[in-house]
Amino acid sequence: MAPRKKTLAAQAAEYSSLALVLPISTFVGYGIGYWLDKQFGTSWLSILFLILGSVAGFVALIRQILRDSRDDGA
């Protein structure tokens, strides 16, 4: 059985959500780091979690791109 082809509206919704993944994950990472800095009295956790949030956003972006390229080639 062949996989169903996505409609144009479904593809548009999927790609528009990708535009939000990177900034939201970066913001959430920074927010967690900022909160931990306030709890522990440090100043470096916000930078660490900012980087981790950015990496998580890029990983999600790359996974979606690879999934789409695999679906197109099949």
C-alpha positions, 0 to 999 in steps of 0.5 A, spaced: 500 500 500 502 506 497 503 512 503 498 517 502 500 524 499 499 530 503 495 535 501 497 542 500 494 545 506 497 540 510 504 541 507 503 548 508 501 547 516 507 543 517 512 548 514 509 554 517 510 550 524 517 549 522 518 556 522 516 557 529 520 551 532 527 554 532 525 561 536 521 557 540 526 552 543 531 557 543 526 561 548 524 556 552 531 553 553 533 560 555 527 561 560 529 555 563 536 557 564 534 564 566 530 560 572 535 556 574 540 561 574 535 565 579 534 559 583 542 557 584 545 564 584 549 562 578 550 566 571 552 561 566 546 556 566 542 561 561 547 561 556 548 553 557 540 552 556 540 557 550 545 553 546 541 547 548 535 550 546 538 552 539 541 545 538 534 542 540 531 546 535 536 545 529 535 537 530 528 538 530 528 542 523 533 537 520 529 531 522 523 534 519 527 536 512 530 529 512 523 525 513 520 530 508 526 528 503 525 521 504 518 521 503 519 525 496 524 520 494 519 514 495 
